[in-house]
Amino acid sequence: MEGRLLVVEDDPQVRAVLSRALGYEGFDVLPAPDGATALAAASADAPDLVLLDRILPDLDGVEVCRRMREAGARAPILMVSARDTVADRVAGLDAGADDFLAKPFSTAELVARVRALLRRSRARDRGRVRRYADLRMDTATREVQRGGRAIRLTRREFDLLALFLAHPERAMSRERLLTEAWGFSPGLRSNAVDVYVGYLRRKLEEGGEPRLIQTVRGVGYALRRDPLTG
């Protein structure tokens, strides 16, 4: 299979046509008739790409897109809509969509867009192993180890640790961590960084290892071996 696609479309006939066409091209298709089903599937099934209709019977497609991103979904999102105004495209992209396709569209163009998004996504993740001290993260497989001990992280914990590993020994403010790891969202409290740093510390130090995420007074946090260095 070329990849697992979550197809979110409320019209059963259109959904069936898209599922058949994409399945014929070698994709594993997960159909969803509404926003609530799509959100559950995105969380449980980890699709490689989401094909998301703009108009849904329960939640607006833009809201579904926003909630997926807030929940930590990193899969490319291709939003489709019969409404093709600049405002509609901007709303979808601002919510976290990677591309926008106006209805009606040809199957050939849809498949080309999907493959292009998947290529970019896989190129971004391929071979991205980050290390610091005895900590190792594979961003392609989302595996984290410390000294060979496997550590299971939630999506938000993973995203925050990935940001620390991208900027080792650099002091970063809570505002920057919140913005770059997850983006501002109404679902996150102002103390979210402190809460998730606490979660990460417990998991990273569970085997008795020394602390790596240090508090930097008056600034925020830094990934450092020694709180007095750097």
N, C-alpha and C positions, 0 to 999 in steps of 0.2 A: 504494500500500500504506500502511496505517496505521502500520506498524512491523514490525520483525523480531523475532520471538519465538523463544527457545530453549525447547523443550518437553522436559523431562527426565522420562521415565516408562518404567519397565521393562516394564509389561504392554503387549504389542504391540497388543491390541485397544483398550485405553484410549488409547494413544498415537495410534492411527489416528483414533479418534473425535475426540479433542481437536484433532488437526491439521486434520481436515476442518472442524470447527466454527469454529475460529479462522481458517482460510483463507477460509471462506465470509464471515466478517465483515470481510475485507479485509487480514488480517495475512499476512506472509511467515513461514512456520513452518519452523524448523530442528529436526527431531526428534532426540532422543538417548536411547538405551536404558539408559545407566548413567552413573555419576559420572565415570569417566575420559573418556568421550566428551564429556560436558558440559563438563568443564574445558578440554579441547582446543578445543571449539567456541567457548566464551566468550572464549578468548584470540585465536583466529584470525578469528572472524566478527563480533565486536563487536555482539552483539544489543542491541536497545533494552530488552528485558525478558526475564527468565528465569522460567519456570514450573517449579518444582522439586518433585518428589515427595520426601516425607520418607524413605520406605523404598526403597532401591535395592540391587541385588544385590552391588555391590562396595564402594562407599563410602556411608556414611550421608549422607542429604541435608543434615543439619546440618554435617557435615564438608565436603561439597562447597561449601556456602554460605560457610563460613569460609575455605576455600582461594581461592574466587573473590575475596572481599574482600581477602585478603592479597596477591593478585596484582594488585590495583588496579582490579578491576571496579567500575564505578559504576552499571551498569544496575540498575533496580529488580528485586528478587527476590520473587516470590510463591510461598510454600511451601504445598504441599497435603499433607494427610495424613488417613488414616483414624483416626489417634489424635488425639483432641481434648482432651487434658488441659491444664491450666494449665502444667504442667511442659514439655510438648511445645511449646506456643506460645512460652513464655519462651525455651526452648533455641534455637528457630529465630530469634526476633527478636534474641537476644543474639549469634547467629552472624553477623548482618548482614542477615537477611531484612527486607523492608519491610512485608509483610503475610502473613497466615496464613489459609488457607481449608480448612475441614474437609470431608472426603468423607462422604457423597455431596453433590454440589453441582449446581446447575442451570447450564446453559450461559449463560443470561442473566446470572446473578450473576457467573460467571467473567469474561465479557466486560466487564461493568461494572467489576469490580475492576481488570482489566488496563488499561482505558481511563483510570480514575482515577489509577492509578500512573503511566501514561505522561504524563498531563496535568501532574501535579506535577513529574515529572522534567524535562519540557521547559520548564515555567515557571521552574524553578530555573536551567536552563542558558541560557535565551534571552537574547541580548544582553549576556552578561557578558564584556565586554572590560576587561581590567585592564592598566594602563600604569604604567611607572616609568622615568624617564630615556628611553633609546631602546629600552626593552624593551616588547613588546606581547604579550599572551596573550588568545586567544579561547577561553573555557572551553566554548563550545558546539561549536566545530569542533575544539578541542584543537590549534589552531595557535599556534606561538610564533615571534616574529620579534625580531631585534635589529638596529635600523638598516635594516630592510628585508630582512635576511638571514634566511632560514628556518632554524629550528633543530628538529631531530627529537629528541624526548625519549621515553624509556620511560615507562610509566605511573607508576612510583615517582618518577622525576625530575620528571615533570609535576606530580604531587600535592605534592611538596615545594616546587617553585617557585611553585605556586599559593598555598600558605600564606604564603610570603615576600611575594608580591604583595598578598595580603589585608591584610598588616600591614607596610607599607613603613617603613623607618627604625626599626623597633622591635626591640630586642634580645630574642631568644627562646632559651630554654635548649634543650639537646639533648633533654631529656625531653619538653618541650612539643612540639617539632618531631616527635619520634617518635610521640607519642600522637595529635596532631591530624592529621598527614599520613597515617598508616597505621594507627594503633591498635597497642597492644602485641600482639605475636604471637611464638610460639616460632620462627618462621622468620627473624626479624630479630635480628642480633647487636647488642650494646650500642653498637658503633661504627658502626652503619648510617648515622646522620646524617652523620658525618664522611666516610664513603665516598661517599655520594650528593652531598654538597656538592662533593667533589672532581670527581665526574662532571659536575655542573652547571657548575662553574667552567671546566672545559676546553671545554665546548660553548659557553658564553656568551662566552668570550674567544678563541675560535678565529680570529676575524677581526682580532685585535689590539686589541679593545676593552678599556677599563679595567675593573678588577674591580668588580662590584656586590655580590657576597655577601661581606661582611666578617666576619672573626673578632672576636668581642667577648670579650676575656680574662676568664676567670672566670665567663662566662655561657654563651655559645654562638655564635650567628651573627645577623647583621642584613643586610637589603637596604638598602645605603646607597651613595651616590656616593663619598663620602669617608670613610675609616675613622676620621677624627678628629672627624666631626660627628655631631650627633644624640644 
